[in-house]
Amino acid sequence: MTILIGLTGWGDHTTLYTDADKKKNKLETYSSHFPVVEIDSSFYAIQSQENYDKWISETPDHFQFVIKAHQSMTGHDRITRTIQEAKQLFQSFLESIEPVSKASKLQAILFQFPPWFDVRVAHIQKLQKIKQLLPNQPIAIEFRNQTWFEAAHRQATLDLIKKNDWTHTICDEPQAGEGSVPTVLEITNPTTALIRMHGRNVHGWNRNGRGGEDWRNVRYLYQYNAKALTEWATYIRQLEKMTQTVTVLFNNNSGGDASNNAKELIQLLHISYDNLNPRQLDLFE
């Protein structure tokens, strides 16, 4: 069994980059601390194969990437496409990440759906279409609408994800009304589990998309305390018994807390990673 703990993105975690050389080679430095990372830039633009080749070369052999599906694939852009247009879009995305797959560094393609993606026939059909367009890919599903996990739908939701051989993304996030989901500690894939730690900033979460241009800077402003991390360490040990790999990604970085919280969890779980990039320890580290 394997537990991989990392962060969402590698650019903003200032505590990792303490000198000019580390700031210049951020991914190389990042992968001397953590064995996995989430690529968020793929959500905003389909990345070039050259970018992925570069990121592969900067990371050690066993390093893993969770790559976010482009926003047009999850419906964030609210554009209706023909079947042919959807096929071309998904094919372009697949071609872009092909180097990561060939390098055996693809942990999952993360489909994070928007808050308005609720339980309805059209949205279930969209999930089925994704399965048709990406039949053999390691996909993780993250909902942002609580209707999927209401009592009337919860088991059917998990059964649908399991039937498609997908990974249910377990979230720790604010309980902030319909546009959030509860923590559902269920495994749908015997190979992998994915946990995303968003923090518990209810005020910041509810400002998503409104309340000023700085909402991104406050939404994930949260520091997990020792009690919360200890609780999650217990959950992770339980989940570890049910799947081959548990991947945990900290996304609470509006205040720069993600990297420290991730390292605290690594210590709580008594994990030591042997296949990281080599690094010179800071004097007081």
SULHU-V471079 format. One record per helix or strand of 3 or more residues. SS is the DSSP state (@ for helix, = for strand). FROM is the first residue (numbers start at 1). LEN is the number of residues. If there is no record, write none. Layout:
SS_FROM_LEN ; SS_FROM_LEN
This chain:
=_2_7 ; @_14_3 ; @_20_5 ; @_26_5 ; =_36_4 ; @_41_4 ; @_49_9 ; =_64_5 ; @_71_4 ; @_83_20 ; =_106_7 ; @_121_13 ; =_139_4 ; @_146_4 ; @_154_10 ; =_167_6 ; =_192_6 ; @_202_4 ; @_215_5 ; @_226_15 ; =_245_6 ; @_258_11
